Amino acid sequence: MKTTQMKPSRLVLALLAAGAIGGAGATALTGSVSMAAEAPAATAAAQPISASVPPNFAQITRESGPAVVNISVSGTRKVSAAESDDPFAQFFGQVPGARGRAPAREVPMRGEGSGFIVSSDGIILTNAHVVQDAKEVTVKMTDRREYKAKVLGADPQTDVAVIKIEAKNLPVIKVGDVNKLQVGEWVLAIGSPYGLENTATAGIVSAKGRSLPDDTSVPFIQTDVAVNPGNSGGPLFNDRGEVVGINSQIYSRTGGFQGLSFSIPIDLAYKIKDQILEHGKVQHARLGVTVQEVNQDLADSFKLDSPSGALVSSVEKGSAAEKAGLQPGDVVRKIDGKTIVSSGDLASTITMAAPGEKIKLDVWRNGGQKEMVATLGGVPKDKTQASADGQEVQRGQLGLALRPLSPQEQQESGAEGLLIERSAGPAAKAGIQPGDVLLSLNGVPVHNVGQVKAELSKAGKTVALLVQRGEDKIFVPVQIG
């Protein structure tokens, strides 16, 4: 089992591992509930309000359960000798002074996970983290038959893996249409939480296309289905018994279920599967930009009608984005007609595309809409996310002292802009620091303080400063009203 614990003060992502089939389904309720209010004699009686009932989870579990499997893995992992020999090392760490004297060594590793059969000749989908570092993989069927499995490929970026067993005429799952899945619909998960095999849990879809803080490549299906360590890699069924996702992650303060679980959409998982089966590996598309969220202050700065879209803070040289004409300060609002609400939407949309594919971008630039077409690159992984010397810029109480970069500073930083010598007032409050390089103001590149003053004279109460700190670039909204 693989679980990431969290600090008590904040949520962290807890990865799961384990699970098998659901033989103990929950019997569905039948019938309907209606309510009628007594009406005054002069008015008609109120119409009854019907309440929907859960689908037949018992039937779904009975029919689809045999295609869900339990996956056991074994392998080794490296730990220091001090850690492996000292039973208290996991609580207190190494003995003081022992650092460097205890060489790392391999110790046995075991884990469990779930998977489900997608073709009758033994192709199985599961999570990449379930089979990570596994030297031996064993698949157990619901009838207790066991097979040795081979890992055909795994993609850590999307957490999808494909394994195969040598068997014929196996039961297979039915695949559903994620696009037709709606928030509020009933869903069912099957797995082995905490080793309790054949456990079925049900709930509803809480959200679709959810981007997680540490994983922006997958547009997760969020549910309130009880998913715990032991469910990873197992299927998420819709109310018609079709698989719509792979149970993958939870948010938790304790490592256990707390009402938030996340599944990888089955259409994305199948794209990964097809690449693995055809090429033995996965190649992700890449646009070549660093993006960040658009908050209300940035929306005001760029004169957007709403704080939505993906704000481009940097464009990689030679990338698909640069060739298409994208610039820092552009806000990507749509890709192929699909609305980009948050920066994570851009990354997950690119993940669903293939290298070499052409996409149409709807971009907001300088207060107006612009369209462009980009031909996506085929590199391993998207990077998403995220005057006179010392002359003061006083207008609007920005609080910056700026000067041009020296030739040496410009060469070292690779930036073209103004060095921030001092930061006070609104700029300091927004997080601007001495040593940062100011690249643009409200999307307009600046090379002297005169340009900064000219842009400030046209700005509203909030301005967006693009600053470079080290190798990172980010837009910072500064309130100057």
VOPA-655593 format. One record per atom (N, C-alpha, C): x, y, z. Coordinates in steps of 0.05 Angstrom, whole numbers, plus 5000, padded with zeros to 4 digits. Each point is the difference from the previous one (the first is absolute). Layout:
XYZ;...
//
This chain:
501749765000;498350245000;501850255000;499250194984;501650254999;498250235008;500650135022;498450225010;501950235008;499450244992;501550235007;498750145024;501350005023;498950135023;500250304998;498550155016;500050294998;500550135027;500950244999;500350165024;497250065011;499650005027;497350055010;498850254991;501550204993;499050274994;498950034972;500549814982;499250044972;499449744987;498450024979;499449764984;502449934983;500549744997;502049914980;498849774985;501249944977;499049794983;500949735011;498149825004;500649735009;499649814977;502249884991;499749804979;499249735012;498349874986;499049745010;501449774985;499749765012;500749764985;498549775012;498849844983;498849745007;497349984989;498749775005;497249974992;499549764983;497549914999;499349784983;497150034991;498549794998;497350034989;498050045022;497650084991;497950055020;497949784998;500149815019;498049795000;497750065018;500450195018;497850075018;498850274993;498349994981;498750254990;497950095019;499350264998;497950115017;497349974985;498149885013;497449964987;498750274995;499050054976;498850264994;497250025010;499350245007;497250065008;498350024975;497549935002;498250034977;497750175008;498650104980;497750175006;500750295000;498350185009;500550285000;498750125024;501050245007;498950145023;498750254990;497750075009;498750244991;498950155024;499850274997;499050175021;497850174989;497950045015;497950184991;499250185023;499750254994;499350205021;497050044999;498850035023;497250065000;499550284990;498150034982;499550264988;497450115010;499850265001;497450125008;497849914980;497650015009;497849914983;499850154974;501050254999;499750164976;502249954980;502149845008;502349954982;500249714995;501449934978;500449724993;502249895018;499949745004;502049865016;502850024987;502150025016;502750014989;500749744986;501650034979;500949764985;502049855016;499949735000;502049845015;502750034989;502049995017;502850024992;501249725002;501049894978;501149744999;503050005008;500849815015;502849985008;501249764985;502450034987;501249794986;501249795020;500249764991;501149795017;502549894988;501749875016;502549894990;499549784979;501949964982;499749774981;500349745014;499849784986;500349745012;502949935002;501350095022;502849955004;500649705002;498249855011;500449715003;500349874973;498450084981;500249894973;502650084986;500750265003;502550094989;502449855011;500049965026;502249855013;500149714990;497749884999;499849724992;500949964971;499250184982;500749974972;502850094992;500950225013;502650124993;502349915018;499349905024;502049935019;502149804990;499249794985;502049804991;502250124982;499650244989;502150124983;501950175016;499650025026;501750155018;501949815014;502650075002;501949825011;501650125023;501149835016;501950085021;502849984990;501750205006;502850004991;501850015024;501849805002;502049995021;502750044987;501750175012;502650054990;502149965021;502449934991;502349975018;502450114985;501950105016;502450114989;501950085022;501750194995;501850105021;500150304998;500850125022;500550295001;502550055016;501350224995;502550075013;499550165026;501249915022;499950155025;502849995012;500650195018;502649995013;500249775019;502449905005;500349775018;499150075028;500450255008;499250085027;496949995002;498750094979;497150005000;498849725001;501349814984;498949734999;500649845024;502250065015;500749855023;498750105026;499550265001;498950125024;497050014999;498649855018;497150014999;498850275006;501550185013;499050265007;500850214980;501449924978;501050204981;497750144986;497849864996;497750134986;498850225017;500549995026;498950215017;502050225006;502649935003;502050195009;502250054980;500049854977;502150044980;502649865009;502250074987;502549875006;501250105026;501849835011;501450085024;501850234994;500150215018;501750234995;502949914994;501250124980;502749944993;500349764982;497749864994;500249774983;499850064971;499350264993;499650074973;502549954983;499649874978;502349954982;501449735006;499549885024;501449755007;498249764994;497450054993;498249784995;499249994971;501349844984;499449994971;497249894996;498850094978;497349914994;500049714991;497849865006;499849734991;497149944993;499549794984;497349944991;498649825020;497550075005;498349845018;497549914984;498749785008;497649914986;497850205001;498450024979;497750184998;497649844990;497750035012;497649864991;497750205000;498149964982;497750174999;497749874985;497750135001;497749894986;498650234986;498549924979;498450204985;497849864985;498550154986;497849904984;500550044971;498549874983;500150054972;497449894988;499750044974;497649884987;500749934971;498849784991;500649884974;498650154978;501650094980;498850154978;500049854974;501349764998;499749834977;500249715009;498649824986;499749735009;502649844999;502150104987;502549864999;502050095022;499050145020;501650055024;501250285004;499150204984;501050275004;498550135024;501550115019;498850115024;501050285004;498250185009;500850285007;500150025030;502050165009;500250065029;501550275003;500850075024;501550245005;503049954997;501450204990;502949974998;501349975027;498950145020;501449985027;499549725013;498049854990;499649735011;502349824992;501050024976;502149824990;502750125000;500350245012;502650135000;502049845016;502449964988;502249855013;499449715004;497849904988;499349725004;501749824983;501149785012;501549804985;498349764994;497949975015;498149784996;497250095004;498349954981;497250085001;498249764998;498149975019;498249775000;497150114999;498449884982;497350084996;498249785011;498050075017;498149815011;497250064990;498749804988;497350044990;498049965023;497550064995;497949975020;499549705007;500649824981;499749725005;502549885013;501950185008;502449945015;502249874983;499750004973;502249924983;502150225001;502549924997;502250195001;501849974976;501050244990;501850004977;502350195005;502349934989;502250195000;499650204977;500550255006;499450214980;502650144992;500050114976;502250154989;499150294997;501750195010;499450284996;500850094972;498050064984;500650094972;500950284999;499250165019;500850285000;498550165021;501250225009;498850175021;500650294994;498250175005;500350294996;499650155026;502150075014;499750135026;498650274998;500250144977;498750264998;497049985003;498749804988;497249975003;499249785020;502049855010;499649795020;498449774988;500549934975;498749784986;502149794993;499449745005;501849794992;498349784986;501449854983;498849774986;501649755006;498649795010;501349745005;498649794984;501249764998;498849784985;500549745013;497949835000;500249725009;499549824976;501149765001;499649804979;497549845005;497750094990;497549875003;498250074977;497949844996;498250044978;497150015011;498250124983;497150005006;499450125027;501450215007;499550125026;497750204999;498650045023;497950205000;501250284998;498650184986;501050274996;498050215010;500950235007;498350225008;498750134976;497850145004;498950174980;500950295004;500750144979;501150275002;497850204996;499850205017;498050214998;501150254987;498250194995;500750254988;500350225021;502450095006;500550195021;498650274993;499850064975;498850264992;497050015008;498749775002;497249995008;499749985030;502149965015;499949995029;499450275011;498050025018;499250265011;500550025030;500550245009;500350045029;497349945013;500249845021;497649925015;499149714993;501249884979;499349734993;501249805021;498649785002;500949785017;502449864988;502049925016;502349854991;500749795021;501449794991;500649775018;503049944997;501449955022;502749925000;500249725011;501849834990;500449735010;503049975006;500649905024;502849965008;500349865026;502450025011;500649865025;501250205020;498450185011;501150205019;501149865025;502550075006;501349885024;499949704999;500149884976;500149714997;497449865002;497850155002;497349885001;499049954972;500549764990;499549944972;497050024993;499650054974;497350004988;498150205014;501050245004;498550215013;498950194979;497550055000;498750194982;499250255016;500750244990;499150245013;498850184978;498050175008;498650164981;499850295009;499550174981;499750295005;499150144975;500650254998;499350164977;502550144988;499750094976;502150164987;499950285013;502150095011;500150275013;500950224981;501749934981;501050204981;501449854977;500350134978;501549894977;502250204992;502149884987;502250174991;501550145023;500249875022;501350125023;503049984998;501450235002;502950015000;500950015029;502049825007;501049995027;502650165001;500650115024;502450185003;502649874991;500449745005;502549884993;499849834975;497850014987;499649834976;498050144981;501250154982;498350164982;499649864973;501149764996;499949874974;497449844996;498549955021;497749834998;497550165008;497950004984;497550135007;498349805016;500549985026;498949795017;496950035003;498849765004;497249995008;500049995031;498850205012;499850015029;497449875009;500249835020;497649875011;500050005030;497849935012;500049965029;499849705007;500749834981;500149715005;502249945020;499449835019;502049925020;502349854986;502350134998;502349874988;502350025021;501349785006;502049995020;502549864989;502250005015;502349844992;499149714997;500249904976;498949744993;498250014975;499350244992;498350034976;501550094975;502550075002;501450114976;500049814977;499550114976;500049854976;497449874994;498150015018;497449884996;498250174983;497849894990;498250154982;498050165015;499250224987;497750165008;497849964979;497749905009;497849934982;497950225001;498750054977;497750175000;497549845006;497650125000;497649865008;499149794980;501449974977;499349804981;502049774999;501850005020;502049795002;502350034981;500550254990;502250054982;502350145015;502449934994;502350135013;500550284988;500150195018;500550284991;502650115012;501349855018;502550105011;501549795015;502550065007;501849835016;500450155026;499349875023;500350125026;503050035006;500850255006;502950055001;500950155025;498650215009;501050175021;497850095019;500950085024;498150125019;501450255012;498450185011;501050215017;499349915029;502050035017;499649915027;501950135019;499050045025;501750095022;501349765014;498749774997;500949775016;501149774983;499750014974;500849784983;497649834993;497750045014;497649854995;497950184986;497849884992;498050144985;498650225016;499750244988;498750225013;498050154981;498949844982;497950124983;500950104973;502649994994;501050104975;501749784986;499149894978;501549814985;500150074971;502049924986;500550094973;500749764981;498850014977;500349784981;501050114973;501749844987;501150084973;497849934980;499250194983;498049944980;500849774982;498149834993;500749764985;500850064971;499150234989;500950064973;502950084999;501050145021;502850065002;501649745004;499049825018;501449755006;500249834974;498050004983;500149854976;502050114980;500250274999;502150124983;502849915008;500449995026;502649915011;500449704993;497949845005;500149714994;500749954970;498750144983;500549964971;502950074993;501150215011;502850074994;501949785011;499449905024;501849795011;499949754984;497649924991;499749754985;501250034972;499950244989;501150044973;503050064999;500950165020;502850094999;501649915024;498749895021;501549925023;500750235019;499250244993;500650235017;497950224994;500150215015;498050224997;501550264994;499150144980;501250264993;497850215003;500550205017;498050205005;500550244982;497850134993;500250254984;501050225018;501150214987;501150235015;499550254985;499050205015;499650274988;502550175004;501249985024;502550165005;499550265013;498250015020;499550255014;500049945030;500550215016;499549995028;497650185005;498049895015;497550145004;499450035030;498350195006;499150045027;497150075001;498849995024;497250065003;499550304996;497550064991;499150274998;498250065023;500950175019;498250085022;498650264993;498450105018;498550244994;501750244994;502250035015;501850234996;501349984972;500949764992;501149984973;497950044978;497649905005;497950054981;499450294996;500050155022;499750294998;502350134985;502449915005;502350114986;499949964970;499149774992;500049934971;497250064988;498350135015;497350074991;498449764989;500149795016;498549764994;497250025013;498049884987;497350015011;499749825024;501849805004;499849825023;502849895006;500549925025;502749895007;500249714991;500349964974;500249734990;502049994977;500949764994;502049964979;502749935012;501949954982;502749945008;501950224991;501250145019;501750234994;502849904994;501050064976;502649924991;502150195012;501849885017;502150165012;502749974986;500449784985;502449974984;499549814977;501450044979;499849834976;502849894993;500149744997;502649874995;500950054972;502550064996;501150064974;499949754983;499150034975;499849784981;497749825004;498250065020;497849835006;497750044981;498049825003;497550034984;498750275006;500150085025;498750255008;501350244986;502750015000;501450224987;499550014970;499949764988;499549994971;497250094993;498249965019;497250084995;499650305005;501950125015;499850295005;499150075028;499949815018;499350065028;502150175013;499150185018;501950185013;499350015030;502050075017;499450045028;497950225003;498149955017;497850195003;497549924986;500249814981;497649894987;498449845020;497450004998;498349845016;498549804982;500649755002;498749804984;497249955012;497950064984;497349975009;498649744990;500849914976;498849764989;502149854984;499749734999;501649834983;498049824984;500050034974;498249854983;497150035009;499350245009;497350065008;499449935029;501849865013;499649925028;500950235019;498350095017;500650225018;502249925020;502050175003;502149965020;499450185024;499149875021;499250155024;502450065018;501649805004;502450035017;502549914985;502350065011;502549934987;500349704997;498949855019;500249714998;498549894977;497950144991;498449914977;501849994975;501850194998;501750004976;501849765000;501249935023;501849775001;498649744994;497649975012;498549754996;499049984971;499350224988;499249994972;502249924982;502450115005;502349934983;500749705004;499749905025;500649725006;498249824983;497650084995;498149844984;500750004970;501650194992;500750034972;502549834993;500649974975;502249844991;502250184987;502549935003;502150154987;499550024970;500450244989;499550054972;497250104994;498249985020;497250094996;499850304999;498350114983;499550294999;497750075018;500450215015;497850105018;499650304994;497550085003;499350294997;499850135027;501450225004;500150145025;498450264997;498250055019;498750265003;501450155023;501350224993;501850145018;499150295004;500250095025;499550285007;502650155001;500350204983;502550165000;499450294996;501150175018;499750294998;497150084998;498349885016;497250085001;498349894977;501049824984;498449894978;500549714995;498249884985;500149714994;501749954976;501549785001;501849934978;500049704997;500049904976;500049714994;502749924988;501049775007;502449904988;500049695001;501649884983;500149714998;502849915007;500249795017;502649905009;500149704992;502349924991;500649724995;501649895023;498849835016;501249915025;502649844996;501950055018;502549854999;499749725012;502149854997;499949725010;502349955020;500250165020;502149975020;498949865025;501749905018;499149835021;497850105018;500250265008;498150085021;499450304998;497550075004;499250285002;501250145024;500850254998;500850165023;497750205005;498349925021;497750165006;500150115029;499150115000;499850115027;497650145004;506150324997;499250145005;502050265006;521554824925;500450285010;502750055012;500050155014;502650055012;500349815024;502549965008;500549815022;498550085025;498549805010;498650055025;497650194998;499150074977;497850194997;497449885011;498650155016;497649915013;497650034980;498349805000;497550024986;497850055020;499150255002;498250085021;497149994993;499350044974;497250024993;498449765010;497750065013;498449795010;501249855023;502250115011;501349875023;500749714995;501249954977;500949734993;502149905019;501950185007;502049945020;502449854990;500950054975;502349874989;502250204993;502549925004;502350144989;501249824979;500250114975;500849844977;502550114987;501549834988;502250094982;500449794978;501250084978;500649814978;502049795010;499849774988;501949785006;502750074987;502249945014;502650034987;500449774980;501850034981;500449794981;500649735013;501650005022;500649755014;497549885013;498450175013;497549915012;498149894979;499950134978;498249914978;500949734990;502649964998;501049754990;499549785020;500450055026;499749805021;497049925003;498250204998;497249945004;498649914975;501150074977;498749944975;497450164996;499750215016;497550165000;500550274987;497950124989;500050274990;497950165015;500950175018;498150145016;501450205019;498850045023;501150195020;500549865026;502350055012;500649885026;498650165022;498749865018;498750125022;502050025023;500850255006;501950055021;498750025028;497750125001;498550025025;497149954995;498749885020;497249944998;498650085027;498050174998;498650095024;497050034993;498450075020;497250054995;498549774987;498350074981;498449794987;501649784987;502350074987;501649804987;501149805020;501150105022;501049825021;497849835012;497750125004;497749855011;499249784981;500350044974;499249794981;502149784997;502450045012;502149804999;502350064982;500150244988;502250084983;502550055018;502349894992;502450025016;502350134985;501850135015;502450114987;501549774986;501050054976;501449794986;498349884978;497350035003;498249904979;500550184975;499349894977;500250154975;497250044989;499350264996;497450064989;500149984970;498449824989;500049954971;497850154985;497650015012;497850144987;498050105020;498350194991;497950115017;497449984984;498149855011;497549954985;500449894973;502149824998;500549874975;501750154980;500850255006;501650164983;502949995009;501949904984;502949995008;501050285007;501750015021;501150265008;503149985001;501350214989;502950014999;501150255014;498350195007;500950235014;497750105018;500650175019;498050105019;497950174986;500850134978;498050164985;497749824991;500749764990;497949824991;498249925024;501249955023;498549935023;498050225008;501050245000;498350235007;497750044980;500749954975;497950034979;497849805003;500749755007;498049795004;498550055025;501350105021;498650065025;497950224997;500650194982;498250224996;497449904987;500049774987;497649894987;498749785016;501349925022;499149775016;497750085018;498649805009;497950035019;501049985028;498449885018;500849985028;501949765004;500249824981;501749775003;501649974975;502749945003;501749944977;501249735004;500649874977;501249735000;503050034992;501849945019;502850024994;501149714994;501349974977;501449754994;502950035010;500749845020;502750015012;501449744996;502650014999;501749764998;501649995026;500049775013;501649955024;501549744995;502650034996;501549764992;499249924972;499149754998;499149904974;497050014997;498650075022;497150005000;498850274992;497849994986;498550244992;497249975010;498950235010;497249995010;498850274999;497450014993;498550265002;499250055029;500450245009;499250075027;498150244999;497649985010;498250235000;500650185023;500250264994;500650205020;497850215000;498850045023;497950205003;501350275005;499450204983;501350265003;497950225005;497549925003;497950205004;500350155026;
//
